[in-house]
Amino acid sequence: MSYLVVVKRMREMKPGIKFFYCITFFLSLALWHSCNPVTERMEGFGVHGIDVSHYQKRIDWNLVEDQPLDFVFVKATEGLSYKDSLFCRNWTELNNRNLIKGAYHFYYPQLDPVLQAQNFIETVELQKGDLPPVLDFEVVQRQSKKEIVKGLKEWSTEIEEAYDIKPIIYTNLKMYNKYIKGDFDGYKVWIARYNDIAPDMPFNQGWDFWQYGNRGRVEGIEGDVDLNVFHGSLDDLQDYTLGDSEVNDTLTDIKYPL
Protein backbone atom coordinates (compact mmCIF):
# COMPACT_ATOMS: atom_id res chain seq x y z
CA MET A 1 0.00 0.00 0.00
CA SER A 2 1.42 3.39 -0.97
CA TYR A 3 1.84 6.30 1.42
CA LEU A 4 -0.75 8.36 -0.52
CA VAL A 5 -3.38 5.62 -0.17
CA VAL A 6 -2.76 5.47 3.59
CA VAL A 7 -3.15 9.25 3.92
CA LYS A 8 -6.39 9.21 1.91
CA ARG A 9 -7.90 6.48 4.07
CA MET A 10 -6.91 8.25 7.27
CA ARG A 11 -8.71 11.42 6.15
CA GLU A 12 -11.94 9.43 5.83
CA MET A 13 -11.72 7.90 9.33
CA LYS A 14 -13.26 9.06 12.57
CA PRO A 15 -10.75 10.66 15.01
CA GLY A 16 -10.54 7.69 17.41
CA ILE A 17 -10.12 5.15 14.61
CA LYS A 18 -7.68 7.44 12.82
CA PHE A 19 -5.44 7.57 15.91
CA PHE A 20 -5.46 3.77 16.29
CA TYR A 21 -4.80 3.27 12.58
CA CYS A 22 -1.94 5.79 12.63
CA ILE A 23 -0.25 4.08 15.58
CA THR A 24 -0.68 0.64 14.00
CA PHE A 25 0.69 1.79 10.64
CA PHE A 26 3.84 3.37 12.04
CA LEU A 27 4.50 0.47 14.42
CA SER A 28 4.21 -1.90 11.47
CA LEU A 29 6.59 0.29 9.47
CA ALA A 30 9.10 0.33 12.31
CA LEU A 31 8.82 -3.45 12.71
CA TRP A 32 9.37 -3.98 8.97
CA HIS A 33 12.54 -1.89 9.04
CA SER A 34 13.81 -3.65 12.16
CA CYS A 35 13.29 -7.04 10.49
CA ASN A 36 14.93 -5.87 7.27
CA PRO A 37 18.21 -4.26 8.31
CA VAL A 38 20.64 -2.71 5.89
CA THR A 39 22.81 -5.38 4.24
CA GLU A 40 26.37 -5.12 5.48
CA ARG A 41 29.31 -5.84 3.20
CA MET A 42 30.25 -9.52 3.34
CA GLU A 43 33.71 -10.09 4.74
CA GLY A 44 35.97 -12.96 3.71
CA PHE A 45 35.66 -12.42 -0.05
CA GLY A 46 38.06 -10.54 -2.27
CA VAL A 47 35.77 -9.73 -5.23
CA HIS A 48 32.56 -7.73 -4.70
CA GLY A 49 29.84 -6.45 -6.99
CA ILE A 50 26.32 -5.10 -7.34
CA ASP A 51 23.40 -5.53 -9.72
CA VAL A 52 21.17 -2.66 -10.80
CA SER A 53 18.13 -1.76 -12.87
CA HIS A 54 15.85 1.24 -13.30
CA TYR A 55 14.78 0.75 -9.67
CA GLN A 56 18.07 2.35 -8.64
CA LYS A 57 17.13 5.40 -10.73
CA ARG A 58 19.91 7.56 -12.20
CA ILE A 59 23.19 6.32 -10.78
CA ASP A 60 26.25 8.49 -10.28
CA TRP A 61 28.79 6.06 -11.73
CA ASN A 62 31.70 8.39 -10.92
CA LEU A 63 30.97 7.87 -7.23
CA VAL A 64 30.23 4.16 -7.62
CA GLU A 65 33.53 3.59 -9.41
CA ASP A 66 35.37 4.95 -6.37
CA GLN A 67 33.80 2.33 -4.09
CA PRO A 68 35.49 -1.03 -3.29
CA LEU A 69 33.61 -2.84 -6.09
CA ASP A 70 34.83 -5.00 -8.95
CA PHE A 71 31.79 -5.91 -11.09
CA VAL A 72 28.28 -4.77 -11.98
CA PHE A 73 25.37 -6.65 -13.52
CA VAL A 74 22.83 -4.42 -15.29
CA LYS A 75 19.26 -5.35 -16.18
CA ALA A 76 18.83 -5.18 -19.94
CA THR A 77 15.60 -6.90 -20.95
CA GLU A 78 12.53 -8.75 -19.75
CA GLY A 79 10.15 -11.06 -21.57
CA LEU A 80 9.53 -10.63 -25.30
CA SER A 81 10.06 -6.91 -25.81
CA TYR A 82 10.64 -5.00 -22.57
CA LYS A 83 13.89 -3.10 -22.31
CA ASP A 84 14.94 -1.58 -19.01
CA SER A 85 14.47 2.17 -19.28
CA LEU A 86 17.92 2.94 -17.88
CA PHE A 87 19.89 0.11 -19.46
CA CYS A 88 21.39 2.16 -22.28
CA ARG A 89 22.48 4.89 -19.90
CA ASN A 90 23.96 2.46 -17.38
CA TRP A 91 25.66 0.34 -20.05
CA THR A 92 27.22 3.36 -21.75
CA GLU A 93 28.32 4.89 -18.45
CA LEU A 94 30.12 1.67 -17.54
CA ASN A 95 32.29 1.69 -20.65
CA ASN A 96 35.96 2.37 -19.93
CA ARG A 97 35.45 2.29 -16.18
CA ASN A 98 37.33 0.25 -13.64
CA LEU A 99 34.35 -2.11 -13.25
CA ILE A 100 33.68 -5.38 -15.05
CA LYS A 101 30.16 -5.24 -16.45
CA GLY A 102 27.53 -7.79 -17.41
CA ALA A 103 23.89 -7.69 -18.54
CA TYR A 104 20.89 -9.83 -17.58
CA HIS A 105 17.48 -10.84 -18.93
CA PHE A 106 14.47 -11.48 -16.69
CA TYR A 107 12.96 -14.70 -18.02
CA TYR A 108 9.26 -15.69 -18.22
CA PRO A 109 8.67 -19.47 -18.64
CA GLN A 110 5.26 -18.93 -20.26
CA LEU A 111 6.73 -16.87 -23.12
CA ASP A 112 8.64 -18.02 -26.20
CA PRO A 113 12.28 -18.51 -25.08
CA VAL A 114 13.71 -17.88 -28.55
CA LEU A 115 11.93 -14.53 -28.87
CA GLN A 116 13.07 -13.62 -25.37
CA ALA A 117 16.65 -14.40 -26.34
CA GLN A 118 16.28 -12.26 -29.46
CA ASN A 119 15.06 -9.37 -27.31
CA PHE A 120 18.31 -9.57 -25.33
CA ILE A 121 20.50 -10.01 -28.41
CA GLU A 122 18.95 -7.00 -30.15
CA THR A 123 19.55 -4.88 -27.05
CA VAL A 124 22.95 -5.88 -25.69
CA GLU A 125 26.26 -5.41 -27.48
CA LEU A 126 29.04 -7.14 -25.60
CA GLN A 127 32.66 -6.10 -25.74
CA LYS A 128 35.94 -7.74 -24.84
CA GLY A 129 36.15 -7.88 -21.06
CA ASP A 130 32.39 -8.10 -20.46
CA LEU A 131 30.83 -10.91 -18.47
CA PRO A 132 28.63 -13.50 -20.23
CA PRO A 133 24.88 -12.80 -20.55
CA VAL A 134 22.80 -13.72 -17.51
CA LEU A 135 19.54 -15.68 -17.54
CA ASP A 136 17.51 -14.41 -14.57
CA PHE A 137 15.16 -17.27 -13.62
CA GLU A 138 12.89 -16.34 -10.70
CA VAL A 139 9.31 -17.28 -11.65
CA VAL A 140 7.68 -20.59 -12.62
CA GLN A 141 4.28 -19.42 -13.95
CA ARG A 142 2.67 -22.84 -13.48
CA GLN A 143 5.03 -24.52 -15.91
CA SER A 144 6.20 -28.09 -15.33
CA LYS A 145 9.85 -28.88 -14.70
CA LYS A 146 10.09 -30.43 -18.17
CA GLU A 147 8.69 -27.29 -19.81
CA ILE A 148 10.94 -25.01 -17.78
CA VAL A 149 14.14 -26.93 -18.49
CA LYS A 150 13.27 -27.09 -22.20
CA GLY A 151 12.66 -23.33 -22.36
CA LEU A 152 15.76 -22.40 -20.39
CA LYS A 153 17.88 -24.56 -22.69
CA GLU A 154 16.34 -22.98 -25.81
CA TRP A 155 17.07 -19.48 -24.49
CA SER A 156 20.60 -20.49 -23.55
CA THR A 157 21.26 -22.10 -26.94
CA GLU A 158 20.22 -18.93 -28.77
CA ILE A 159 22.45 -16.83 -26.55
CA GLU A 160 25.43 -19.16 -26.90
CA GLU A 161 25.11 -19.19 -30.68
CA ALA A 162 24.97 -15.39 -30.75
CA TYR A 163 27.79 -14.61 -28.33
CA ASP A 164 29.82 -17.83 -28.49
CA ILE A 165 29.77 -18.22 -24.71
CA LYS A 166 27.50 -20.00 -22.24
CA PRO A 167 25.26 -17.69 -20.21
CA ILE A 168 25.32 -17.45 -16.43
CA ILE A 169 22.18 -18.75 -14.70
CA TYR A 170 20.77 -16.65 -11.86
CA THR A 171 18.22 -18.15 -9.47
CA ASN A 172 17.67 -18.87 -5.79
CA LEU A 173 18.82 -22.02 -4.04
CA LYS A 174 15.36 -23.61 -3.87
CA MET A 175 14.70 -23.17 -7.58
CA TYR A 176 18.21 -24.30 -8.43
CA ASN A 177 17.66 -27.57 -6.60
CA LYS A 178 14.26 -28.11 -8.20
CA TYR A 179 14.87 -27.03 -11.81
CA ILE A 180 18.55 -26.46 -12.60
CA LYS A 181 20.72 -29.10 -10.96
CA GLY A 182 21.70 -31.96 -13.21
CA ASP A 183 20.46 -30.30 -16.41
CA PHE A 184 22.87 -27.40 -16.87
CA ASP A 185 26.33 -28.82 -16.30
CA GLY A 186 29.07 -26.47 -17.46
CA TYR A 187 27.06 -23.30 -16.77
CA LYS A 188 28.21 -20.67 -14.32
CA VAL A 189 25.72 -20.17 -11.49
CA TRP A 190 24.69 -17.02 -9.63
CA ILE A 191 22.72 -17.88 -6.48
CA ALA A 192 20.47 -15.55 -4.50
CA ARG A 193 20.50 -16.41 -0.80
CA TYR A 194 19.97 -13.58 1.66
CA ASN A 195 21.99 -14.94 4.51
CA ASP A 196 25.43 -14.68 6.05
CA ILE A 197 26.02 -18.35 5.29
CA ALA A 198 27.21 -19.18 1.77
CA PRO A 199 24.90 -21.34 -0.39
CA ASP A 200 25.20 -25.08 0.21
CA MET A 201 25.08 -26.52 -3.28
CA PRO A 202 24.09 -30.15 -4.02
CA PHE A 203 26.61 -32.83 -5.02
CA ASN A 204 29.47 -30.61 -3.81
CA GLN A 205 28.91 -28.31 -6.76
CA GLY A 206 30.24 -24.79 -6.42
CA TRP A 207 28.53 -21.46 -6.92
CA ASP A 208 30.19 -18.70 -8.92
CA PHE A 209 28.33 -15.59 -7.77
CA TRP A 210 26.35 -15.14 -4.55
CA GLN A 211 23.76 -12.41 -4.08
CA TYR A 212 23.73 -12.24 -0.29
CA GLY A 213 21.51 -9.23 0.32
CA ASN A 214 19.18 -6.73 -1.31
CA ARG A 215 19.40 -3.75 1.02
CA GLY A 216 22.97 -2.65 0.50
CA ARG A 217 24.15 0.94 0.44
CA VAL A 218 26.60 2.25 -2.14
CA GLU A 219 27.61 5.88 -2.54
CA GLY A 220 26.25 7.16 -5.83
CA ILE A 221 23.10 5.02 -5.69
CA GLU A 222 19.88 6.23 -4.12
CA GLY A 223 18.26 3.66 -1.83
CA ASP A 224 18.79 -0.08 -1.68
CA VAL A 225 20.97 -2.12 -4.01
CA ASP A 226 21.74 -5.84 -4.26
CA LEU A 227 25.16 -6.91 -3.00
CA ASN A 228 27.14 -9.82 -4.45
CA VAL A 229 30.44 -11.62 -4.15
CA PHE A 230 32.38 -13.72 -6.63
CA HIS A 231 33.76 -17.11 -5.63
CA GLY A 232 37.33 -16.60 -6.76
CA SER A 233 40.01 -14.01 -7.38
CA LEU A 234 39.82 -10.96 -9.62
CA ASP A 235 42.00 -12.81 -12.14
CA ASP A 236 39.49 -15.68 -12.07
CA LEU A 237 36.66 -13.24 -12.75
CA GLN A 238 38.52 -11.72 -15.66
CA ASP A 239 38.98 -15.22 -17.07
CA TYR A 240 35.16 -15.49 -17.17
CA THR A 241 34.86 -12.50 -19.48
CA LEU A 242 34.64 -12.43 -23.25
CA GLY A 243 37.85 -12.52 -25.25
CA ASP A 244 38.60 -11.32 -28.76
CA SER A 245 37.13 -14.40 -30.48
CA GLU A 246 33.72 -14.12 -28.81
CA VAL A 247 33.47 -10.41 -29.51
CA ASN A 248 34.49 -10.75 -33.15
CA ASP A 249 31.96 -13.51 -33.78
CA THR A 250 29.26 -11.56 -32.00
CA LEU A 251 29.79 -8.37 -33.95
CA THR A 252 29.85 -10.29 -37.24
CA ASP A 253 26.62 -12.19 -36.67
CA ILE A 254 24.42 -9.61 -34.93
CA LYS A 255 23.12 -6.26 -36.06
CA TYR A 256 22.51 -3.92 -33.14
CA PRO A 257 20.05 -1.03 -32.97
CA LEU A 258 21.57 2.41 -33.25
C-alpha positions as CSV (number, residue, x, y, z in Angstrom):
1,M,0.0,0.0,0.0
2,S,1.4,3.4,-1.0
3,Y,1.8,6.3,1.4
4,L,-0.8,8.4,-0.5
5,V,-3.4,5.6,-0.2
6,V,-2.8,5.5,3.6
7,V,-3.2,9.2,3.9
8,K,-6.4,9.2,1.9
9,R,-7.9,6.5,4.1
10,M,-6.9,8.3,7.3
11,R,-8.7,11.4,6.1
12,E,-11.9,9.4,5.8
13,M,-11.7,7.9,9.3
14,K,-13.3,9.1,12.6
15,P,-10.8,10.7,15.0
16,G,-10.5,7.7,17.4
17,I,-10.1,5.1,14.6
18,K,-7.7,7.4,12.8
19,F,-5.4,7.6,15.9
20,F,-5.5,3.8,16.3
21,Y,-4.8,3.3,12.6
22,C,-1.9,5.8,12.6
23,I,-0.2,4.1,15.6
24,T,-0.7,0.6,14.0
25,F,0.7,1.8,10.6
26,F,3.8,3.4,12.0
27,L,4.5,0.5,14.4
28,S,4.2,-1.9,11.5
29,L,6.6,0.3,9.5
30,A,9.1,0.3,12.3
31,L,8.8,-3.5,12.7
32,W,9.4,-4.0,9.0
33,H,12.5,-1.9,9.0
34,S,13.8,-3.7,12.2
35,C,13.3,-7.0,10.5
36,N,14.9,-5.9,7.3
37,P,18.2,-4.3,8.3
38,V,20.6,-2.7,5.9
39,T,22.8,-5.4,4.2
40,E,26.4,-5.1,5.5
41,R,29.3,-5.8,3.2
42,M,30.2,-9.5,3.3
43,E,33.7,-10.1,4.7
44,G,36.0,-13.0,3.7
45,F,35.7,-12.4,-0.1
46,G,38.1,-10.5,-2.3
47,V,35.8,-9.7,-5.2
48,H,32.6,-7.7,-4.7
49,G,29.8,-6.4,-7.0
50,I,26.3,-5.1,-7.3
51,D,23.4,-5.5,-9.7
52,V,21.2,-2.7,-10.8
53,S,18.1,-1.8,-12.9
54,H,15.8,1.2,-13.3
55,Y,14.8,0.7,-9.7
56,Q,18.1,2.4,-8.6
57,K,17.1,5.4,-10.7
58,R,19.9,7.6,-12.2
59,I,23.2,6.3,-10.8
60,D,26.3,8.5,-10.3
61,W,28.8,6.1,-11.7
62,N,31.7,8.4,-10.9
63,L,31.0,7.9,-7.2
64,V,30.2,4.2,-7.6
65,E,33.5,3.6,-9.4
66,D,35.4,5.0,-6.4
67,Q,33.8,2.3,-4.1
68,P,35.5,-1.0,-3.3
69,L,33.6,-2.8,-6.1
70,D,34.8,-5.0,-8.9
71,F,31.8,-5.9,-11.1
72,V,28.3,-4.8,-12.0
73,F,25.4,-6.7,-13.5
74,V,22.8,-4.4,-15.3
75,K,19.3,-5.4,-16.2
76,A,18.8,-5.2,-19.9
77,T,15.6,-6.9,-21.0
78,E,12.5,-8.8,-19.7
79,G,10.2,-11.1,-21.6
80,L,9.5,-10.6,-25.3
81,S,10.1,-6.9,-25.8
82,Y,10.6,-5.0,-22.6
83,K,13.9,-3.1,-22.3
84,D,14.9,-1.6,-19.0
85,S,14.5,2.2,-19.3
86,L,17.9,2.9,-17.9
87,F,19.9,0.1,-19.5
88,C,21.4,2.2,-22.3
89,R,22.5,4.9,-19.9
90,N,24.0,2.5,-17.4
91,W,25.7,0.3,-20.1
92,T,27.2,3.4,-21.7
93,E,28.3,4.9,-18.4
94,L,30.1,1.7,-17.5
95,N,32.3,1.7,-20.7
96,N,36.0,2.4,-19.9
97,R,35.5,2.3,-16.2
98,N,37.3,0.2,-13.6
99,L,34.4,-2.1,-13.2
100,I,33.7,-5.4,-15.0
101,K,30.2,-5.2,-16.5
102,G,27.5,-7.8,-17.4
103,A,23.9,-7.7,-18.5
104,Y,20.9,-9.8,-17.6
105,H,17.5,-10.8,-18.9
106,F,14.5,-11.5,-16.7
107,Y,13.0,-14.7,-18.0
108,Y,9.3,-15.7,-18.2
109,P,8.7,-19.5,-18.6
110,Q,5.3,-18.9,-20.3
111,L,6.7,-16.9,-23.1
112,D,8.6,-18.0,-26.2
113,P,12.3,-18.5,-25.1
114,V,13.7,-17.9,-28.6
115,L,11.9,-14.5,-28.9
116,Q,13.1,-13.6,-25.4
117,A,16.6,-14.4,-26.3
118,Q,16.3,-12.3,-29.5
119,N,15.1,-9.4,-27.3
120,F,18.3,-9.6,-25.3
121,I,20.5,-10.0,-28.4
122,E,18.9,-7.0,-30.2
123,T,19.6,-4.9,-27.0
124,V,22.9,-5.9,-25.7
125,E,26.3,-5.4,-27.5
126,L,29.0,-7.1,-25.6
127,Q,32.7,-6.1,-25.7
128,K,35.9,-7.7,-24.8
129,G,36.2,-7.9,-21.1
130,D,32.4,-8.1,-20.5
131,L,30.8,-10.9,-18.5
132,P,28.6,-13.5,-20.2
133,P,24.9,-12.8,-20.6
134,V,22.8,-13.7,-17.5
135,L,19.5,-15.7,-17.5
136,D,17.5,-14.4,-14.6
137,F,15.2,-17.3,-13.6
138,E,12.9,-16.3,-10.7
139,V,9.3,-17.3,-11.6
140,V,7.7,-20.6,-12.6
141,Q,4.3,-19.4,-14.0
142,R,2.7,-22.8,-13.5
143,Q,5.0,-24.5,-15.9
144,S,6.2,-28.1,-15.3
145,K,9.8,-28.9,-14.7
146,K,10.1,-30.4,-18.2
147,E,8.7,-27.3,-19.8
148,I,10.9,-25.0,-17.8
149,V,14.1,-26.9,-18.5
150,K,13.3,-27.1,-22.2
151,G,12.7,-23.3,-22.4
152,L,15.8,-22.4,-20.4
153,K,17.9,-24.6,-22.7
154,E,16.3,-23.0,-25.8
155,W,17.1,-19.5,-24.5
156,S,20.6,-20.5,-23.6
157,T,21.3,-22.1,-26.9
158,E,20.2,-18.9,-28.8
159,I,22.4,-16.8,-26.5
160,E,25.4,-19.2,-26.9
161,E,25.1,-19.2,-30.7
162,A,25.0,-15.4,-30.8
163,Y,27.8,-14.6,-28.3
164,D,29.8,-17.8,-28.5
165,I,29.8,-18.2,-24.7
166,K,27.5,-20.0,-22.2
167,P,25.3,-17.7,-20.2
168,I,25.3,-17.4,-16.4
169,I,22.2,-18.7,-14.7
170,Y,20.8,-16.6,-11.9
171,T,18.2,-18.1,-9.5
172,N,17.7,-18.9,-5.8
173,L,18.8,-22.0,-4.0
174,K,15.4,-23.6,-3.9
175,M,14.7,-23.2,-7.6
176,Y,18.2,-24.3,-8.4
177,N,17.7,-27.6,-6.6
178,K,14.3,-28.1,-8.2
179,Y,14.9,-27.0,-11.8
180,I,18.5,-26.5,-12.6
181,K,20.7,-29.1,-11.0
182,G,21.7,-32.0,-13.2
183,D,20.5,-30.3,-16.4
184,F,22.9,-27.4,-16.9
185,D,26.3,-28.8,-16.3
186,G,29.1,-26.5,-17.5
187,Y,27.1,-23.3,-16.8
188,K,28.2,-20.7,-14.3
189,V,25.7,-20.2,-11.5
190,W,24.7,-17.0,-9.6
191,I,22.7,-17.9,-6.5
192,A,20.5,-15.6,-4.5
193,R,20.5,-16.4,-0.8
194,Y,20.0,-13.6,1.7
195,N,22.0,-14.9,4.5
196,D,25.4,-14.7,6.1
197,I,26.0,-18.4,5.3
198,A,27.2,-19.2,1.8
199,P,24.9,-21.3,-0.4
200,D,25.2,-25.1,0.2
201,M,25.1,-26.5,-3.3
202,P,24.1,-30.2,-4.0
203,F,26.6,-32.8,-5.0
204,N,29.5,-30.6,-3.8
205,Q,28.9,-28.3,-6.8
206,G,30.2,-24.8,-6.4
207,W,28.5,-21.5,-6.9
208,D,30.2,-18.7,-8.9
209,F,28.3,-15.6,-7.8
210,W,26.4,-15.1,-4.6
211,Q,23.8,-12.4,-4.1
212,Y,23.7,-12.2,-0.3
213,G,21.5,-9.2,0.3
214,N,19.2,-6.7,-1.3
215,R,19.4,-3.7,1.0
216,G,23.0,-2.6,0.5
217,R,24.2,0.9,0.4
218,V,26.6,2.3,-2.1
219,E,27.6,5.9,-2.5
220,G,26.2,7.2,-5.8
221,I,23.1,5.0,-5.7
222,E,19.9,6.2,-4.1
223,G,18.3,3.7,-1.8
224,D,18.8,-0.1,-1.7
225,V,21.0,-2.1,-4.0
226,D,21.7,-5.8,-4.3
227,L,25.2,-6.9,-3.0
228,N,27.1,-9.8,-4.4
229,V,30.4,-11.6,-4.2
230,F,32.4,-13.7,-6.6
231,H,33.8,-17.1,-5.6
232,G,37.3,-16.6,-6.8
233,S,40.0,-14.0,-7.4
234,L,39.8,-11.0,-9.6
235,D,42.0,-12.8,-12.1
236,D,39.5,-15.7,-12.1
237,L,36.7,-13.2,-12.8
238,Q,38.5,-11.7,-15.7
239,D,39.0,-15.2,-17.1
240,Y,35.2,-15.5,-17.2
241,T,34.9,-12.5,-19.5
242,L,34.6,-12.4,-23.2
243,G,37.8,-12.5,-25.2
244,D,38.6,-11.3,-28.8
245,S,37.1,-14.4,-30.5
246,E,33.7,-14.1,-28.8
247,V,33.5,-10.4,-29.5
248,N,34.5,-10.7,-33.2
249,D,32.0,-13.5,-33.8
250,T,29.3,-11.6,-32.0
251,L,29.8,-8.4,-34.0
252,T,29.8,-10.3,-37.2
253,D,26.6,-12.2,-36.7
254,I,24.4,-9.6,-34.9
255,K,23.1,-6.3,-36.1
256,Y,22.5,-3.9,-33.1
257,P,20.1,-1.0,-33.0
258,L,21.6,2.4,-33.3
